[in-house]
Amino acid sequence: MELELRHLRILCTIADTLSLGRTATVLGCSQPAVSGQLKRIERLLGADLFVRGSAGVTPTRFGVEVVVRAREVVALADAIGRRSAAERLGTGRVLRLAATNTPILPGLLQRARAVLPALTTQVSSVYSSAGIVGLLEEGKLDVGVAVDYPGSELRHPEAVARRGIVTEPSFVALPADHPASARWDVSLFELAGDAWFLTPDDGAGWPDVCYDAFRAAGFTPATVHEFLGDRDQLQRMIADGLGISVVQATCKPNPGVVVKPLAGTPLWCRYVLVWHRERVSEEMAETLFGAALAAYEELIARAPHFQAWAARHYRTSRT
């Protein structure tokens, strides 16, 4: 067996839906057929790509790496034979876009404008992922970048389409003088005595998934600060020793802060592109998806701690 484009599409769809059953529905085949194809792909690559569970599937460390590369190939294949999107899209309209707390947004906008120079965007910051879906349904937005979590997928009506951009591990930001700051990765249990900064309910499962991870590690934080504000302000408070925080894997640490992987990768986050089917064409959605994916890959290139994590776990998964 050799990997073909259809195999890569299967992997991307599994990563989008986090379910073999929903993947089968999307692809128009049976669940046993999807499961069989996945097993054959995993045998070919020599490692598991997804962990099966009662709530669906979650990517392994190796699976994250493979899906990122699969998306690159699929996006290139889908672009073959197209006329320039700039010839047909974006002229004479305003695209209303909202994003939650994600570093993807600046790069997405930059690349979308490069491809669609006639496109005008109106950008809003909306913390709640559920709120973004609601604004799409109400006709107040056209497209959004939201988040959800394995086992807690973002709910949306039929009029709203959803496509996973990437699923990444969550890391932790610590003061540079923290006792665990010199370690390659840090277990949650080591952080049981720390104060935590956590963002509020996002309507998609946070912070419940974080508290679930705390309980699985055997503790409940004694002090939790609810914080929703500027990232630099958060890092200044962490540097001053006021607490620690779960952060995105591509987070760039400021002086006095270190960003570390969590041992065992107990927390994952998925960035999701959502759009209204009647107001955003499939081609426009594909263009925005490609821009978001390229923006994320650039963030990885600027995050040596994430590169080190990926390299280490890529090697581990193949041994």
Summary of the structure (lengths in Angstrom):
residues: 319
radius of gyration: 19.8
end to end distance: 21.2
largest distance: 57.8
contacts: 1034
relative contact order: 0.16
helix: 43%
strand: 22%
